[in-house]
């Protein structure tokens, strides 16, 4: 997901982020505001993991969410075509 889309959907994503990384606080998420590098840093800090592991987790989370968005968009196109 590109940076503009992340920032545009940030409020919606905050709940999903807290579900995945429960140690992130509301204040953390307010500071992050859709910035991937900030998210990686906060995950690293809160969970005491290496930067490359935090990056891997965030990338995987992004991939799963991007795939879900693509499936939803395709389903919407199919509904409109019917």
Gaussian input, Z-matrix of N, CA and C with variables (Angstrom, degrees):
# hf/3-21g

backbone

0 1
 N
 C     1     B1
 C     2     B2     1     A1
 N     3     B3     2     A2     1     D1
 C     4     B4     3     A3     2     D2
 C     5     B5     4     A4     3     D3
 N     6     B6     5     A5     4     D4
 C     7     B7     6     A6     5     D5
 C     8     B8     7     A7     6     D6
 N     9     B9     8     A8     7     D7
 C    10    B10     9     A9     8     D8
 C    11    B11    10    A10     9     D9
 N    12    B12    11    A11    10    D10
 C    13    B13    12    A12    11    D11
 C    14    B14    13    A13    12    D12
 N    15    B15    14    A14    13    D13
 C    16    B16    15    A15    14    D14
 C    17    B17    16    A16    15    D15
 N    18    B18    17    A17    16    D16
 C    19    B19    18    A18    17    D17
 C    20    B20    19    A19    18    D18
 N    21    B21    20    A20    19    D19
 C    22    B22    21    A21    20    D20
 C    23    B23    22    A22    21    D21
 N    24    B24    23    A23    22    D22
 C    25    B25    24    A24    23    D23
 C    26    B26    25    A25    24    D24
 N    27    B27    26    A26    25    D25
 C    28    B28    27    A27    26    D26
 C    29    B29    28    A28    27    D27
 N    30    B30    29    A29    28    D28
 C    31    B31    30    A30    29    D29
 C    32    B32    31    A31    30    D30
 N    33    B33    32    A32    31    D31
 C    34    B34    33    A33    32    D32
 C    35    B35    34    A34    33    D33
 N    36    B36    35    A35    34    D34
 C    37    B37    36    A36    35    D35
 C    38    B38    37    A37    36    D36
 N    39    B39    38    A38    37    D37
 C    40    B40    39    A39    38    D38
 C    41    B41    40    A40    39    D39
 N    42    B42    41    A41    40    D40
 C    43    B43    42    A42    41    D41
 C    44    B44    43    A43    42    D42
 N    45    B45    44    A44    43    D43
 C    46    B46    45    A45    44    D44
 C    47    B47    46    A46    45    D45
 N    48    B48    47    A47    46    D46
 C    49    B49    48    A48    47    D47
 C    50    B50    49    A49    48    D48
 N    51    B51    50    A50    49    D49
 C    52    B52    51    A51    50    D50
 C    53    B53    52    A52    51    D51
 N    54    B54    53    A53    52    D52
 C    55    B55    54    A54    53    D53
 C    56    B56    55    A55    54    D54
 N    57    B57    56    A56    55    D55
 C    58    B58    57    A57    56    D56
 C    59    B59    58    A58    57    D57
 N    60    B60    59    A59    58    D58
 C    61    B61    60    A60    59    D59
 C    62    B62    61    A61    60    D60
 N    63    B63    62    A62    61    D61
 C    64    B64    63    A63    62    D62
 C    65    B65    64    A64    63    D63
 N    66    B66    65    A65    64    D64
 C    67    B67    66    A66    65    D65
 C    68    B68    67    A67    66    D66
 N    69    B69    68    A68    67    D67
 C    70    B70    69    A69    68    D68
 C    71    B71    70    A70    69    D69
 N    72    B72    71    A71    70    D70
 C    73    B73    72    A72    71    D71
 C    74    B74    73    A73    72    D72
 N    75    B75    74    A74    73    D73
 C    76    B76    75    A75    74    D74
 C    77    B77    76    A76    75    D75
 N    78    B78    77    A77    76    D76
 C    79    B79    78    A78    77    D77
 C    80    B80    79    A79    78    D78
 N    81    B81    80    A80    79    D79
 C    82    B82    81    A81    80    D80
 C    83    B83    82    A82    81    D81
 N    84    B84    83    A83    82    D82
 C    85    B85    84    A84    83    D83
 C    86    B86    85    A85    84    D84
 N    87    B87    86    A86    85    D85
 C    88    B88    87    A87    86    D86
 C    89    B89    88    A88    87    D87
 N    90    B90    89    A89    88    D88
 C    91    B91    90    A90    89    D89
 C    92    B92    91    A91    90    D90
 N    93    B93    92    A92    91    D91
 C    94    B94    93    A93    92    D92
 C    95    B95    94    A94    93    D93
 N    96    B96    95    A95    94    D94
 C    97    B97    96    A96    95    D95
 C    98    B98    97    A97    96    D96
 N    99    B99    98    A98    97    D97
 C   100   B100    99    A99    98    D98
 C   101   B101   100   A100    99    D99
 N   102   B102   101   A101   100   D100
 C   103   B103   102   A102   101   D101
 C   104   B104   103   A103   102   D102
 N   105   B105   104   A104   103   D103
 C   106   B106   105   A105   104   D104
 C   107   B107   106   A106   105   D105
 N   108   B108   107   A107   106   D106
 C   109   B109   108   A108   107   D107
 C   110   B110   109   A109   108   D108
 N   111   B111   110   A110   109   D109
 C   112   B112   111   A111   110   D110
 C   113   B113   112   A112   111   D111
 N   114   B114   113   A113   112   D112
 C   115   B115   114   A114   113   D113
 C   116   B116   115   A115   114   D114
 N   117   B117   116   A116   115   D115
 C   118   B118   117   A117   116   D116
 C   119   B119   118   A118   117   D117
 N   120   B120   119   A119   118   D118
 C   121   B121   120   A120   119   D119
 C   122   B122   121   A121   120   D120
 N   123   B123   122   A122   121   D121
 C   124   B124   123   A123   122   D122
 C   125   B125   124   A124   123   D123
 N   126   B126   125   A125   124   D124
 C   127   B127   126   A126   125   D125
 C   128   B128   127   A127   126   D126
 N   129   B129   128   A128   127   D127
 C   130   B130   129   A129   128   D128
 C   131   B131   130   A130   129   D129
 N   132   B132   131   A131   130   D130
 C   133   B133   132   A132   131   D131
 C   134   B134   133   A133   132   D132
 N   135   B135   134   A134   133   D133
 C   136   B136   135   A135   134   D134
 C   137   B137   136   A136   135   D135
 N   138   B138   137   A137   136   D136
 C   139   B139   138   A138   137   D137
 C   140   B140   139   A139   138   D138
 N   141   B141   140   A140   139   D139
 C   142   B142   141   A141   140   D140
 C   143   B143   142   A142   141   D141
 N   144   B144   143   A143   142   D142
 C   145   B145   144   A144   143   D143
 C   146   B146   145   A145   144   D144
 N   147   B147   146   A146   145   D145
 C   148   B148   147   A147   146   D146
 C   149   B149   148   A148   147   D147
 N   150   B150   149   A149   148   D148
 C   151   B151   150   A150   149   D149
 C   152   B152   151   A151   150   D150
 N   153   B153   152   A152   151   D151
 C   154   B154   153   A153   152   D152
 C   155   B155   154   A154   153   D153
 N   156   B156   155   A155   154   D154
 C   157   B157   156   A156   155   D155
 C   158   B158   157   A157   156   D156
 N   159   B159   158   A158   157   D157
 C   160   B160   159   A159   158   D158
 C   161   B161   160   A160   159   D159
 N   162   B162   161   A161   160   D160
 C   163   B163   162   A162   161   D161
 C   164   B164   163   A163   162   D162
 N   165   B165   164   A164   163   D163
 C   166   B166   165   A165   164   D164
 C   167   B167   166   A166   165   D165
 N   168   B168   167   A167   166   D166
 C   169   B169   168   A168   167   D167
 C   170   B170   169   A169   168   D168
 N   171   B171   170   A170   169   D169
 C   172   B172   171   A171   170   D170
 C   173   B173   172   A172   171   D171
 N   174   B174   173   A173   172   D172
 C   175   B175   174   A174   173   D173
 C   176   B176   175   A175   174   D174
 N   177   B177   176   A176   175   D175
 C   178   B178   177   A177   176   D176
 C   179   B179   178   A178   177   D177
 N   180   B180   179   A179   178   D178
 C   181   B181   180   A180   179   D179
 C   182   B182   181   A181   180   D180
 N   183   B183   182   A182   181   D181
 C   184   B184   183   A183   182   D182
 C   185   B185   184   A184   183   D183
 N   186   B186   185   A185   184   D184
 C   187   B187   186   A186   185   D185
 C   188   B188   187   A187   186   D186
 N   189   B189   188   A188   187   D187
 C   190   B190   189   A189   188   D188
 C   191   B191   190   A190   189   D189
 N   192   B192   191   A191   190   D190
 C   193   B193   192   A192   191   D191
 C   194   B194   193   A193   192   D192
 N   195   B195   194   A194   193   D193
 C   196   B196   195   A195   194   D194
 C   197   B197   196   A196   195   D195
 N   198   B198   197   A197   196   D196
 C   199   B199   198   A198   197   D197
 C   200   B200   199   A199   198   D198
 N   201   B201   200   A200   199   D199
 C   202   B202   201   A201   200   D200
 C   203   B203   202   A202   201   D201
 N   204   B204   203   A203   202   D202
 C   205   B205   204   A204   203   D203
 C   206   B206   205   A205   204   D204
 N   207   B207   206   A206   205   D205
 C   208   B208   207   A207   206   D206
 C   209   B209   208   A208   207   D207
 N   210   B210   209   A209   208   D208
 C   211   B211   210   A210   209   D209
 C   212   B212   211   A211   210   D210
 N   213   B213   212   A212   211   D211
 C   214   B214   213   A213   212   D212
 C   215   B215   214   A214   213   D213
 N   216   B216   215   A215   214   D214
 C   217   B217   216   A216   215   D215
 C   218   B218   217   A217   216   D216
 N   219   B219   218   A218   217   D217
 C   220   B220   219   A219   218   D218
 C   221   B221   220   A220   219   D219
 N   222   B222   221   A221   220   D220
 C   223   B223   222   A222   221   D221
 C   224   B224   223   A223   222   D222
 N   225   B225   224   A224   223   D223
 C   226   B226   225   A225   224   D224
 C   227   B227   226   A226   225   D225
 N   228   B228   227   A227   226   D226
 C   229   B229   228   A228   227   D227
 C   230   B230   229   A229   228   D228
 N   231   B231   230   A230   229   D229
 C   232   B232   231   A231   230   D230
 C   233   B233   232   A232   231   D231
 N   234   B234   233   A233   232   D232
 C   235   B235   234   A234   233   D233
 C   236   B236   235   A235   234   D234
 N   237   B237   236   A236   235   D235
 C   238   B238   237   A237   236   D236
 C   239   B239   238   A238   237   D237
 N   240   B240   239   A239   238   D238
 C   241   B241   240   A240   239   D239
 C   242   B242   241   A241   240   D240
 N   243   B243   242   A242   241   D241
 C   244   B244   243   A243   242   D242
 C   245   B245   244   A244   243   D243

   B1=1.4413
   B2=1.5248
   B3=1.3162
   B4=1.4589
   B5=1.5333
   B6=1.3214
   B7=1.4668
   B8=1.5359
   B9=1.3317
   B10=1.4641
   B11=1.5238
   B12=1.3218
   B13=1.4640
   B14=1.5182
   B15=1.3289
   B16=1.4624
   B17=1.5136
   B18=1.3189
   B19=1.4604
   B20=1.5222
   B21=1.3269
   B22=1.4533
   B23=1.5134
   B24=1.3100
   B25=1.4608
   B26=1.5218
   B27=1.3121
   B28=1.4587
   B29=1.5161
   B30=1.3209
   B31=1.4621
   B32=1.5214
   B33=1.3183
   B34=1.4562
   B35=1.5284
   B36=1.3055
   B37=1.4576
   B38=1.5283
   B39=1.3202
   B40=1.4546
   B41=1.5268
   B42=1.2987
   B43=1.4642
   B44=1.5209
   B45=1.3141
   B46=1.4623
   B47=1.5215
   B48=1.3174
   B49=1.4601
   B50=1.5232
   B51=1.3212
   B52=1.4577
   B53=1.5223
   B54=1.3325
   B55=1.4602
   B56=1.5212
   B57=1.3238
   B58=1.4703
   B59=1.5244
   B60=1.3086
   B61=1.4751
   B62=1.5197
   B63=1.3161
   B64=1.4598
   B65=1.5172
   B66=1.3263
   B67=1.4660
   B68=1.5241
   B69=1.3171
   B70=1.4636
   B71=1.5211
   B72=1.3071
   B73=1.4665
   B74=1.5281
   B75=1.3274
   B76=1.4686
   B77=1.5221
   B78=1.3198
   B79=1.4664
   B80=1.5230
   B81=1.3438
   B82=1.4685
   B83=1.5268
   B84=1.3263
   B85=1.4648
   B86=1.5213
   B87=1.3241
   B88=1.4667
   B89=1.5234
   B90=1.3220
   B91=1.4634
   B92=1.5340
   B93=1.3147
   B94=1.4703
   B95=1.5254
   B96=1.3362
   B97=1.4628
   B98=1.5208
   B99=1.3166
   B100=1.4566
   B101=1.5137
   B102=1.3047
   B103=1.4665
   B104=1.5298
   B105=1.3263
   B106=1.4559
   B107=1.5290
   B108=1.3068
   B109=1.4665
   B110=1.5236
   B111=1.3273
   B112=1.4609
   B113=1.5258
   B114=1.3450
   B115=1.4643
   B116=1.5271
   B117=1.3009
   B118=1.4644
   B119=1.5237
   B120=1.3213
   B121=1.4597
   B122=1.5165
   B123=1.3286
   B124=1.4711
   B125=1.5190
   B126=1.3323
   B127=1.4632
   B128=1.5293
   B129=1.3061
   B130=1.4665
   B131=1.5348
   B132=1.3023
   B133=1.4681
   B134=1.5282
   B135=1.3252
   B136=1.4661
   B137=1.5219
   B138=1.3280
   B139=1.4631
   B140=1.5246
   B141=1.3213
   B142=1.4499
   B143=1.5163
   B144=1.3291
   B145=1.4658
   B146=1.5256
   B147=1.3194
   B148=1.4583
   B149=1.5269
   B150=1.3293
   B151=1.4628
   B152=1.5224
   B153=1.3413
   B154=1.4645
   B155=1.5249
   B156=1.3308
   B157=1.4694
   B158=1.5195
   B159=1.3227
   B160=1.4634
   B161=1.5269
   B162=1.3312
   B163=1.4666
   B164=1.5268
   B165=1.3147
   B166=1.4678
   B167=1.5300
   B168=1.3304
   B169=1.4630
   B170=1.5306
   B171=1.3171
   B172=1.4699
   B173=1.5347
   B174=1.3285
   B175=1.4595
   B176=1.5269
   B177=1.3238
   B178=1.4665
   B179=1.5194
   B180=1.3271
   B181=1.4602
   B182=1.5342
   B183=1.3326
   B184=1.4642
   B185=1.5215
   B186=1.3433
   B187=1.4575
   B188=1.5247
   B189=1.3054
   B190=1.4647
   B191=1.5273
   B192=1.3265
   B193=1.4639
   B194=1.5194
   B195=1.3216
   B196=1.4689
   B197=1.5251
   B198=1.3304
   B199=1.4606
   B200=1.5261
   B201=1.3306
   B202=1.4618
   B203=1.5257
   B204=1.3201
   B205=1.4682
   B206=1.5255
   B207=1.3208
   B208=1.4604
   B209=1.5296
   B210=1.3324
   B211=1.4693
   B212=1.5212
   B213=1.3260
   B214=1.4685
   B215=1.5232
   B216=1.3142
   B217=1.4715
   B218=1.5210
   B219=1.3130
   B220=1.4614
   B221=1.5237
   B222=1.3220
   B223=1.4480
   B224=1.5257
   B225=1.3295
   B226=1.4685
   B227=1.5264
   B228=1.3383
   B229=1.4679
   B230=1.5179
   B231=1.3131
   B232=1.4585
   B233=1.5168
   B234=1.3450
   B235=1.4697
   B236=1.5204
   B237=1.3324
   B238=1.4539
   B239=1.5252
   B240=1.3188
   B241=1.4671
   B242=1.5174
   B243=1.3207
   B244=1.4849
   B245=1.4961
   A1=107.32
   A2=116.77
   A3=117.92
   A4=111.01
   A5=114.87
   A6=121.41
   A7=112.59
   A8=118.08
   A9=120.83
   A10=111.16
   A11=116.06
   A12=119.96
   A13=111.04
   A14=116.33
   A15=119.64
   A16=109.51
   A17=117.29
   A18=120.12
   A19=111.12
   A20=117.47
   A21=120.88
   A22=113.43
   A23=117.14
   A24=121.61
   A25=112.12
   A26=116.81
   A27=120.86
   A28=113.14
   A29=118.34
   A30=120.26
   A31=111.01
   A32=117.02
   A33=120.83
   A34=111.21
   A35=115.76
   A36=120.68
   A37=112.78
   A38=118.00
   A39=120.51
   A40=111.88
   A41=117.47
   A42=120.48
   A43=111.86
   A44=116.05
   A45=119.96
   A46=110.71
   A47=117.20
   A48=121.03
   A49=110.85
   A50=116.92
   A51=120.10
   A52=110.77
   A53=117.06
   A54=119.52
   A55=110.86
   A56=116.60
   A57=121.17
   A58=111.49
   A59=117.05
   A60=122.50
   A61=108.47
   A62=116.63
   A63=122.82
   A64=115.28
   A65=117.20
   A66=119.83
   A67=112.52
   A68=117.85
   A69=120.11
   A70=108.53
   A71=115.92
   A72=120.90
   A73=110.23
   A74=115.24
   A75=119.63
   A76=109.90
   A77=116.54
   A78=120.21
   A79=110.93
   A80=116.99
   A81=120.40
   A82=110.11
   A83=115.70
   A84=120.15
   A85=111.62
   A86=117.44
   A87=120.26
   A88=110.96
   A89=116.68
   A90=121.24
   A91=110.47
   A92=116.80
   A93=122.06
   A94=111.52
   A95=117.41
   A96=124.59
   A97=114.64
   A98=117.32
   A99=120.65
   A100=115.52
   A101=118.50
   A102=121.21
   A103=109.20
   A104=116.37
   A105=121.79
   A106=111.79
   A107=117.77
   A108=119.44
   A109=111.21
   A110=117.14
   A111=121.25
   A112=110.84
   A113=116.35
   A114=121.10
   A115=110.11
   A116=116.82
   A117=120.73
   A118=109.90
   A119=117.26
   A120=121.15
   A121=113.20
   A122=116.56
   A123=119.90
   A124=111.28
   A125=118.06
   A126=120.68
   A127=108.96
   A128=115.91
   A129=121.03
   A130=110.47
   A131=115.90
   A132=121.74
   A133=112.05
   A134=116.97
   A135=121.02
   A136=113.08
   A137=117.08
   A138=120.29
   A139=113.34
   A140=117.62
   A141=120.86
   A142=113.55
   A143=115.16
   A144=120.39
   A145=109.76
   A146=115.52
   A147=120.98
   A148=110.17
   A149=115.03
   A150=120.41
   A151=111.65
   A152=117.83
   A153=119.39
   A154=111.65
   A155=118.25
   A156=120.67
   A157=110.40
   A158=117.44
   A159=120.95
   A160=109.83
   A161=116.75
   A162=121.44
   A163=110.39
   A164=116.52
   A165=121.59
   A166=110.72
   A167=116.63
   A168=120.64
   A169=111.65
   A170=116.68
   A171=120.85
   A172=110.21
   A173=117.27
   A174=120.22
   A175=111.49
   A176=116.90
   A177=120.72
   A178=110.53
   A179=116.92
   A180=120.81
   A181=110.22
   A182=116.41
   A183=120.95
   A184=111.35
   A185=117.14
   A186=121.14
   A187=110.74
   A188=117.03
   A189=121.24
   A190=110.24
   A191=117.11
   A192=120.50
   A193=112.15
   A194=117.37
   A195=121.33
   A196=109.99
   A197=116.87
   A198=120.71
   A199=111.24
   A200=116.57
   A201=120.79
   A202=110.61
   A203=117.21
   A204=120.98
   A205=111.10
   A206=115.42
   A207=119.37
   A208=110.76
   A209=117.46
   A210=120.52
   A211=110.58
   A212=116.75
   A213=120.40
   A214=111.19
   A215=117.22
   A216=121.11
   A217=110.59
   A218=117.47
   A219=120.83
   A220=110.96
   A221=117.76
   A222=121.13
   A223=111.15
   A224=116.17
   A225=120.48
   A226=111.44
   A227=116.43
   A228=119.59
   A229=111.35
   A230=117.07
   A231=120.77
   A232=111.85
   A233=116.84
   A234=119.52
   A235=110.73
   A236=116.63
   A237=119.98
   A238=112.13
   A239=116.31
   A240=120.87
   A241=111.99
   A242=117.30
   A243=121.70
   A244=112.77
   D1=133.78
   D2=-177.33
   D3=-78.60
   D4=163.49
   D5=-174.33
   D6=-58.06
   D7=-39.96
   D8=-178.90
   D9=-63.51
   D10=-43.25
   D11=179.83
   D12=-67.06
   D13=-39.03
   D14=178.53
   D15=-60.87
   D16=-47.98
   D17=-178.84
   D18=-64.33
   D19=-37.44
   D20=-179.81
   D21=-67.76
   D22=-28.74
   D23=-177.99
   D24=-107.55
   D25=16.33
   D26=-171.68
   D27=-56.48
   D28=-44.34
   D29=-178.34
   D30=-60.77
   D31=-39.63
   D32=178.69
   D33=-67.85
   D34=-35.26
   D35=-175.33
   D36=-78.10
   D37=-22.79
   D38=-176.27
   D39=-57.02
   D40=-42.21
   D41=179.55
   D42=-64.23
   D43=-41.20
   D44=179.04
   D45=-66.69
   D46=-38.03
   D47=178.02
   D48=-64.48
   D49=-42.10
   D50=179.79
   D51=-67.45
   D52=-31.30
   D53=175.72
   D54=-66.89
   D55=-39.82
   D56=-178.49
   D57=-77.26
   D58=-44.12
   D59=-178.05
   D60=-122.98
   D61=81.06
   D62=-175.14
   D63=-62.30
   D64=-18.21
   D65=179.36
   D66=-79.56
   D67=-9.90
   D68=176.59
   D69=-75.16
   D70=133.07
   D71=-179.74
   D72=-91.90
   D73=167.81
   D74=174.57
   D75=-60.16
   D76=-39.32
   D77=177.75
   D78=-62.17
   D79=-42.22
   D80=176.25
   D81=-56.33
   D82=-48.17
   D83=-176.84
   D84=-66.98
   D85=-33.30
   D86=176.28
   D87=-66.03
   D88=-38.54
   D89=178.90
   D90=-69.69
   D91=-40.89
   D92=-177.21
   D93=-63.68
   D94=-45.67
   D95=179.07
   D96=40.57
   D97=46.79
   D98=174.25
   D99=85.65
   D100=1.64
   D101=-179.01
   D102=-85.99
   D103=115.13
   D104=-175.31
   D105=-59.27
   D106=-43.26
   D107=-178.46
   D108=-64.79
   D109=-34.90
   D110=176.28
   D111=-66.78
   D112=-39.88
   D113=178.07
   D114=-62.80
   D115=-46.67
   D116=178.83
   D117=-57.63
   D118=-45.39
   D119=-179.90
   D120=-62.28
   D121=-41.84
   D122=179.99
   D123=-69.88
   D124=-38.53
   D125=176.66
   D126=-62.68
   D127=-44.60
   D128=178.19
   D129=-58.35
   D130=-47.98
   D131=-177.58
   D132=-65.00
   D133=-50.73
   D134=-174.97
   D135=-68.13
   D136=-32.25
   D137=-176.16
   D138=-103.35
   D139=-2.43
   D140=177.49
   D141=60.55
   D142=42.18
   D143=-178.99
   D144=-115.29
   D145=165.16
   D146=178.86
   D147=-67.95
   D148=153.99
   D149=-179.46
   D150=-58.49
   D151=-41.64
   D152=-178.90
   D153=-65.88
   D154=-33.24
   D155=176.33
   D156=-69.90
   D157=-42.36
   D158=177.23
   D159=-61.50
   D160=-42.97
   D161=178.56
   D162=-60.98
   D163=-42.96
   D164=179.47
   D165=-61.18
   D166=-44.68
   D167=179.71
   D168=-63.52
   D169=-44.44
   D170=-179.62
   D171=-66.00
   D172=-42.25
   D173=178.25
   D174=-61.48
   D175=-41.90
   D176=178.79
   D177=-65.25
   D178=-42.33
   D179=178.44
   D180=-61.57
   D181=-43.20
   D182=177.65
   D183=-61.91
   D184=-42.72
   D185=-179.42
   D186=-61.97
   D187=-46.32
   D188=-179.65
   D189=-61.57
   D190=-43.89
   D191=-179.99
   D192=-68.08
   D193=-38.41
   D194=177.51
   D195=-63.36
   D196=-43.42
   D197=178.49
   D198=-62.01
   D199=-41.33
   D200=178.57
   D201=-64.12
   D202=-41.02
   D203=177.97
   D204=-62.40
   D205=-40.93
   D206=-179.92
   D207=-65.25
   D208=-40.46
   D209=177.69
   D210=-64.48
   D211=-41.75
   D212=178.58
   D213=-63.36
   D214=-42.64
   D215=179.39
   D216=-64.09
   D217=-40.83
   D218=178.74
   D219=-65.92
   D220=-41.36
   D221=177.56
   D222=-62.73
   D223=-39.29
   D224=177.19
   D225=-64.28
   D226=-43.06
   D227=177.08
   D228=-60.85
   D229=-40.09
   D230=179.44
   D231=-67.24
   D232=-38.70
   D233=177.15
   D234=-63.59
   D235=-41.51
   D236=-179.52
   D237=-68.99
   D238=-30.68
   D239=-179.84
   D240=-75.39
   D241=-20.82
   D242=-177.23
   D243=-77.89

